[in-house]
Amino acid sequence: MSDSHDAAWRPWSLTDFAPPPGARPAPANDTSEQHHQQLALARMREKVLQDAREAGFAQGQRQGFEQGQQEGFQAGLQEGRAQGLREQQPAIARWQNLASEFQHSLDAMDTIIADLLAQLAMNAARQVLGALPAQWDDIMAAPIQHLLQQEPAFSGPLQLRVHPAMLPLVEQHLAVTIDQLGWRLQADP
């Protein structure tokens, strides 16, 4: 070790920490400095609280706006769908009525066609055979009509063909009527 370090070294004593003679000791409580520090802390705490309130308010407002917008959209969508369905009901009712009337017309066509074919067969027999007895119409009309009605002209399920884009809408609104009539619904290619 060098001599310069040895000269600076000396043992310490408790008096080394005492204030120099004639110096005034520092006051134990400097109230004005502590007061300024407390005020500064209070201002910082108030600023942090105010910033937190503003950030919370802004976040709540943003979330409330987004939620309100989404709820409004859903409510508008449901109301629009309900209104569209209400406006479509008259057209749907007309289509259901038209389908039922068409089936009744087809059912009646079998009877009408059978009667017309029976009359045609009787007229053809008269022309081929000449004069027939008066009872001939009564005797032959019933078996001819019975044969024609055993295999109706419009037998089997009818196929209702619609545009592929309209198929879901027709199924949604006319499925019950179509099933009741025994029809088959198909997309028209």
Phi and psi in degrees as GROMACS dihedral restraints (atoms count N, CA, C in turn):
[ dihedral_restraints ]
;  ai    aj    ak    al  type     phi  dphi    fc
    3     4     5     6     1   -90.6    20    10
    4     5     6     7     1   165.2    20    10
    6     7     8     9     1   -72.7    20    10
    7     8     9    10     1   -30.3    20    10
    9    10    11    12     1   -66.3    20    10
   10    11    12    13     1   -33.7    20    10
   12    13    14    15     1   -73.9    20    10
   13    14    15    16     1   -34.9    20    10
   15    16    17    18     1   -68.3    20    10
   16    17    18    19     1   -36.4    20    10
   18    19    20    21     1   -69.3    20    10
   19    20    21    22     1   -33.2    20    10
   21    22    23    24     1   -79.5    20    10
   22    23    24    25     1   -18.2    20    10
   24    25    26    27     1   -86.3    20    10
   25    26    27    28     1   136.0    20    10
   27    28    29    30     1  -153.6    20    10
   28    29    30    31     1   154.6    20    10
   30    31    32    33     1   -72.0    20    10
   31    32    33    34     1   148.2    20    10
   33    34    35    36     1   -97.5    20    10
   34    35    36    37     1   162.2    20    10
   36    37    38    39     1  -137.3    20    10
   37    38    39    40     1   169.5    20    10
   39    40    41    42     1   -65.7    20    10
   40    41    42    43     1   -26.1    20    10
   42    43    44    45     1   -73.6    20    10
   43    44    45    46     1   -16.5    20    10
   45    46    47    48     1   -63.0    20    10
   46    47    48    49     1   -24.0    20    10
   48    49    50    51     1   -95.0    20    10
   49    50    51    52     1    -1.8    20    10
   51    52    53    54     1   -79.8    20    10
   52    53    54    55     1   153.2    20    10
   54    55    56    57     1   -67.3    20    10
   55    56    57    58     1   152.5    20    10
   57    58    59    60     1   -63.5    20    10
   58    59    60    61     1   154.7    20    10
   60    61    62    63     1   -64.3    20    10
   61    62    63    64     1   138.5    20    10
   63    64    65    66     1    88.9    20    10
   64    65    66    67     1   -10.5    20    10
   66    67    68    69     1   -84.3    20    10
   67    68    69    70     1   143.6    20    10
   69    70    71    72     1   -82.2    20    10
   70    71    72    73     1   134.9    20    10
   72    73    74    75     1   -66.3    20    10
   73    74    75    76     1   146.2    20    10
   75    76    77    78     1   -66.5    20    10
   76    77    78    79     1   137.8    20    10
   78    79    80    81     1   -62.9    20    10
   79    80    81    82     1   143.3    20    10
   81    82    83    84     1   -64.8    20    10
   82    83    84    85     1   -37.2    20    10
   84    85    86    87     1  -127.9    20    10
   85    86    87    88     1   107.8    20    10
   87    88    89    90     1   -90.0    20    10
   88    89    90    91     1    93.7    20    10
   90    91    92    93     1   -67.8    20    10
   91    92    93    94     1   -33.0    20    10
   93    94    95    96     1   -69.5    20    10
   94    95    96    97     1   -39.0    20    10
   96    97    98    99     1   -69.5    20    10
   97    98    99   100     1   -42.4    20    10
   99   100   101   102     1   -63.6    20    10
  100   101   102   103     1   -39.4    20    10
  102   103   104   105     1   -61.9    20    10
  103   104   105   106     1   -44.1    20    10
  105   106   107   108     1   -63.5    20    10
  106   107   108   109     1   -39.7    20    10
  108   109   110   111     1   -65.9    20    10
  109   110   111   112     1   -41.7    20    10
  111   112   113   114     1   -64.9    20    10
  112   113   114   115     1   -40.6    20    10
  114   115   116   117     1   -63.9    20    10
  115   116   117   118     1   -42.6    20    10
  117   118   119   120     1   -62.7    20    10
  118   119   120   121     1   -42.3    20    10
  120   121   122   123     1   -63.5    20    10
  121   122   123   124     1   -41.5    20    10
  123   124   125   126     1   -63.8    20    10
  124   125   126   127     1   -41.6    20    10
  126   127   128   129     1   -65.1    20    10
  127   128   129   130     1   -42.0    20    10
  129   130   131   132     1   -63.9    20    10
  130   131   132   133     1   -42.8    20    10
  132   133   134   135     1   -63.2    20    10
  133   134   135   136     1   -43.2    20    10
  135   136   137   138     1   -64.2    20    10
  136   137   138   139     1   -39.5    20    10
  138   139   140   141     1   -64.7    20    10
  139   140   141   142     1   -44.0    20    10
  141   142   143   144     1   -63.0    20    10
  142   143   144   145     1   -43.4    20    10
  144   145   146   147     1   -63.3    20    10
  145   146   147   148     1   -42.4    20    10
  147   148   149   150     1   -64.6    20    10
  148   149   150   151     1   -43.7    20    10
  150   151   152   153     1   -61.8    20    10
  151   152   153   154     1   -41.2    20    10
  153   154   155   156     1   -64.9    20    10
  154   155   156   157     1   -41.7    20    10
  156   157   158   159     1   -61.2    20    10
  157   158   159   160     1   -47.4    20    10
  159   160   161   162     1   -63.2    20    10
  160   161   162   163     1   -43.1    20    10
  162   163   164   165     1   -64.6    20    10
  163   164   165   166     1   -42.7    20    10
  165   166   167   168     1   -64.2    20    10
  166   167   168   169     1   -41.4    20    10
  168   169   170   171     1   -63.8    20    10
  169   170   171   172     1   -45.5    20    10
  171   172   173   174     1   -63.0    20    10
  172   173   174   175     1   -42.5    20    10
  174   175   176   177     1   -65.9    20    10
  175   176   177   178     1   -44.4    20    10
  177   178   179   180     1   -62.3    20    10
  178   179   180   181     1   -40.4    20    10
  180   181   182   183     1   -64.6    20    10
  181   182   183   184     1   -43.4    20    10
  183   184   185   186     1   -63.4    20    10
  184   185   186   187     1   -45.6    20    10
  186   187   188   189     1   -66.7    20    10
  187   188   189   190     1   -39.7    20    10
  189   190   191   192     1   -63.8    20    10
  190   191   192   193     1   -40.7    20    10
  192   193   194   195     1   -62.7    20    10
  193   194   195   196     1   -47.0    20    10
  195   196   197   198     1   -62.5    20    10
  196   197   198   199     1   -42.6    20    10
  198   199   200   201     1   -66.2    20    10
  199   200   201   202     1   -43.4    20    10
  201   202   203   204     1   -62.8    20    10
  202   203   204   205     1   -39.8    20    10
  204   205   206   207     1   -63.8    20    10
  205   206   207   208     1   -44.2    20    10
  207   208   209   210     1   -65.5    20    10
  208   209   210   211     1   -44.0    20    10
  210   211   212   213     1   -64.7    20    10
  211   212   213   214     1   -39.4    20    10
  213   214   215   216     1   -64.4    20    10
  214   215   216   217     1   -40.9    20    10
  216   217   218   219     1   -61.2    20    10
  217   218   219   220     1   -47.4    20    10
  219   220   221   222     1   -62.2    20    10
  220   221   222   223     1   -43.6    20    10
  222   223   224   225     1   -63.9    20    10
  223   224   225   226     1   -42.0    20    10
  225   226   227   228     1   -64.4    20    10
  226   227   228   229     1   -40.3    20    10
  228   229   230   231     1   -63.2    20    10
  229   230   231   232     1   -45.7    20    10
  231   232   233   234     1   -64.9    20    10
  232   233   234   235     1   -41.6    20    10
  234   235   236   237     1   -65.5    20    10
  235   236   237   238     1   -40.6    20    10
  237   238   239   240     1   -62.9    20    10
  238   239   240   241     1   -42.5    20    10
  240   241   242   243     1   -64.8    20    10
  241   242   243   244     1   -43.1    20    10
  243   244   245   246     1   -63.2    20    10
  244   245   246   247     1   -42.8    20    10
  246   247   248   249     1   -65.0    20    10
  247   248   249   250     1   -41.5    20    10
  249   250   251   252     1   -61.0    20    10
  250   251   252   253     1   -41.7    20    10
  252   253   254   255     1   -65.8    20    10
  253   254   255   256     1   -40.8    20    10
  255   256   257   258     1   -61.8    20    10
  256   257   258   259     1   -39.7    20    10
  258   259   260   261     1   -72.1    20    10
  259   260   261   262     1   -26.5    20    10
  261   262   263   264     1   -83.4    20    10
  262   263   264   265     1   -18.7    20    10
  264   265   266   267     1   -55.2    20    10
  265   266   267   268     1   -44.2    20    10
  267   268   269   270     1   -61.1    20    10
  268   269   270   271     1   -41.6    20    10
  270   271   272   273     1   -66.6    20    10
  271   272   273   274     1   -39.9    20    10
  273   274   275   276     1   -63.4    20    10
  274   275   276   277     1   -43.8    20    10
  276   277   278   279     1   -62.4    20    10
  277   278   279   280     1   -40.1    20    10
  279   280   281   282     1   -63.8    20    10
  280   281   282   283     1   -42.2    20    10
  282   283   284   285     1   -65.3    20    10
  283   284   285   286     1   -39.5    20    10
  285   286   287   288     1   -64.5    20    10
  286   287   288   289     1   -42.4    20    10
  288   289   290   291     1   -64.9    20    10
  289   290   291   292     1   -42.7    20    10
  291   292   293   294     1   -61.9    20    10
  292   293   294   295     1   -42.6    20    10
  294   295   296   297     1   -63.5    20    10
  295   296   297   298     1   -43.3    20    10
  297   298   299   300     1   -64.2    20    10
  298   299   300   301     1   -44.4    20    10
  300   301   302   303     1   -65.1    20    10
  301   302   303   304     1   -36.8    20    10
  303   304   305   306     1   -63.0    20    10
  304   305   306   307     1   -42.1    20    10
  306   307   308   309     1   -64.3    20    10
  307   308   309   310     1   -41.0    20    10
  309   310   311   312     1   -62.6    20    10
  310   311   312   313     1   -40.3    20    10
  312   313   314   315     1   -63.4    20    10
  313   314   315   316     1   -41.6    20    10
  315   316   317   318     1   -63.9    20    10
  316   317   318   319     1   -41.8    20    10
  318   319   320   321     1   -62.1    20    10
  319   320   321   322     1   -40.8    20    10
  321   322   323   324     1   -69.7    20    10
  322   323   324   325     1   -31.0    20    10
  324   325   326   327     1   -61.6    20    10
  325   326   327   328     1   -37.9    20    10
  327   328   329   330     1   -58.6    20    10
  328   329   330   331     1   -44.6    20    10
  330   331   332   333     1   -67.4    20    10
  331   332   333   334     1   -44.5    20    10
  333   334   335   336     1   -64.5    20    10
  334   335   336   337     1   -44.4    20    10
  336   337   338   339     1   -64.3    20    10
  337   338   339   340     1   -40.2    20    10
  339   340   341   342     1   -62.0    20    10
  340   341   342   343     1   -44.5    20    10
  342   343   344   345     1   -63.0    20    10
  343   344   345   346     1   -44.4    20    10
  345   346   347   348     1   -64.8    20    10
  346   347   348   349     1   -40.5    20    10
  348   349   350   351     1   -67.0    20    10
  349   350   351   352     1   -36.2    20    10
  351   352   353   354     1   -64.1    20    10
  352   353   354   355     1   -43.0    20    10
  354   355   356   357     1   -64.7    20    10
  355   356   357   358     1   -39.9    20    10
  357   358   359   360     1   -63.2    20    10
  358   359   360   361     1   -42.1    20    10
  360   361   362   363     1   -64.2    20    10
  361   362   363   364     1   -39.9    20    10
  363   364   365   366     1   -66.2    20    10
  364   365   366   367     1   -41.8    20    10
  366   367   368   369     1   -65.2    20    10
  367   368   369   370     1   -40.4    20    10
  369   370   371   372     1   -64.7    20    10
  370   371   372   373     1   -41.9    20    10
  372   373   374   375     1   -63.4    20    10
  373   374   375   376     1   -40.2    20    10
  375   376   377   378     1   -62.5    20    10
  376   377   378   379     1   -42.2    20    10
  378   379   380   381     1   -70.1    20    10
  379   380   381   382     1   -35.8    20    10
  381   382   383   384     1   -75.2    20    10
  382   383   384   385     1   -46.1    20    10
  384   385   386   387     1   -90.9    20    10
  385   386   387   388     1   -16.1    20    10
  387   388   389   390     1    93.4    20    10
  388   389   390   391     1  -145.4    20    10
  390   391   392   393     1   -71.6    20    10
  391   392   393   394     1   132.4    20    10
  393   394   395   396     1  -109.6    20    10
  394   395   396   397     1   153.4    20    10
  396   397   398   399     1   -63.8    20    10
  397   398   399   400     1   156.3    20    10
  399   400   401   402     1   -62.5    20    10
  400   401   402   403     1   -32.8    20    10
  402   403   404   405     1   -72.3    20    10
  403   404   405   406     1   -16.6    20    10
  405   406   407   408     1   -56.6    20    10
  406   407   408   409     1   -43.0    20    10
  408   409   410   411     1   -58.8    20    10
  409   410   411   412     1   -44.4    20    10
  411   412   413   414     1   -70.1    20    10
  412   413   414   415     1   -38.6    20    10
  414   415   416   417     1   -70.0    20    10
  415   416   417   418     1   -44.0    20    10
  417   418   419   420     1   -88.5    20    10
  418   419   420   421     1   -25.8    20    10
  420   421   422   423     1   -63.6    20    10
  421   422   423   424     1   -43.4    20    10
  423   424   425   426     1   -64.6    20    10
  424   425   426   427     1   -48.0    20    10
  426   427   428   429     1   -64.4    20    10
  427   428   429   430     1   -37.3    20    10
  429   430   431   432     1   -64.6    20    10
  430   431   432   433     1   -45.4    20    10
  432   433   434   435     1   -63.1    20    10
  433   434   435   436     1   -39.8    20    10
  435   436   437   438     1   -62.7    20    10
  436   437   438   439     1   -43.7    20    10
  438   439   440   441     1   -63.3    20    10
  439   440   441   442     1   -42.3    20    10
  441   442   443   444     1   -68.0    20    10
  442   443   444   445     1   -33.7    20    10
  444   445   446   447     1   -80.2    20    10
  445   446   447   448     1   -17.2    20    10
  447   448   449   450     1   -65.9    20    10
  448   449   450   451     1   -34.3    20    10
  450   451   452   453     1  -125.2    20    10
  451   452   453   454     1    86.6    20    10
  453   454   455   456     1   -60.5    20    10
  454   455   456   457     1   150.4    20    10
  456   457   458   459     1   -63.8    20    10
  457   458   459   460     1   -32.8    20    10
  459   460   461   462     1  -109.9    20    10
  460   461   462   463     1    53.6    20    10
  462   463   464   465     1   -86.9    20    10
  463   464   465   466     1   161.5    20    10
  465   466   467   468     1    84.9    20    10
  466   467   468   469     1   163.9    20    10
  468   469   470   471     1   -71.4    20    10
  469   470   471   472     1   138.7    20    10
  471   472   473   474     1   -78.2    20    10
  472   473   474   475     1   152.2    20    10
  474   475   476   477     1  -110.9    20    10
  475   476   477   478     1   120.2    20    10
  477   478   479   480     1   -98.4    20    10
  478   479   480   481     1   114.2    20    10
  480   481   482   483     1  -103.6    20    10
  481   482   483   484     1   130.1    20    10
  483   484   485   486     1  -130.8    20    10
  484   485   486   487     1   163.6    20    10
  486   487   488   489     1   -59.5    20    10
  487   488   489   490     1   137.8    20    10
  489   490   491   492     1   -55.0    20    10
  490   491   492   493     1   -34.3    20    10
  492   493   494   495     1   -69.9    20    10
  493   494   495   496     1   -25.8    20    10
  495   496   497   498     1   -91.7    20    10
  496   497   498   499     1   -10.7    20    10
  498   499   500   501     1   -55.3    20    10
  499   500   501   502     1   -48.8    20    10
  501   502   503   504     1   -61.3    20    10
  502   503   504   505     1   -38.4    20    10
  504   505   506   507     1   -66.9    20    10
  505   506   507   508     1   -43.3    20    10
  507   508   509   510     1   -65.0    20    10
  508   509   510   511     1   -42.7    20    10
  510   511   512   513     1   -60.5    20    10
  511   512   513   514     1   -42.3    20    10
  513   514   515   516     1   -63.8    20    10
  514   515   516   517     1   -41.3    20    10
  516   517   518   519     1  -100.4    20    10
  517   518   519   520     1   -22.8    20    10
  519   520   521   522     1  -119.0    20    10
  520   521   522   523     1     6.6    20    10
  522   523   524   525     1   -58.7    20    10
  523   524   525   526     1   -43.0    20    10
  525   526   527   528     1   -63.8    20    10
  526   527   528   529     1   -46.2    20    10
  528   529   530   531     1   -63.5    20    10
  529   530   531   532     1   -44.3    20    10
  531   532   533   534     1   -63.2    20    10
  532   533   534   535     1   -41.5    20    10
  534   535   536   537     1   -64.4    20    10
  535   536   537   538     1   -42.5    20    10
  537   538   539   540     1   -62.5    20    10
  538   539   540   541     1   -34.6    20    10
  540   541   542   543     1   -82.6    20    10
  541   542   543   544     1   -11.1    20    10
  543   544   545   546     1    78.3    20    10
  544   545   546   547     1    21.4    20    10
  546   547   548   549     1   -86.0    20    10
  547   548   549   550     1   163.9    20    10
  549   550   551   552     1  -115.4    20    10
  550   551   552   553     1   133.6    20    10
  552   553   554   555     1  -100.5    20    10
  553   554   555   556     1   127.1    20    10
  555   556   557   558     1  -137.0    20    10
  556   557   558   559     1   152.1    20    10
  558   559   560   561     1   -76.7    20    10
  559   560   561   562     1   136.0    20    10
  561   562   563   564     1   -87.9    20    10
  562   563   564   565     1   114.4    20    10
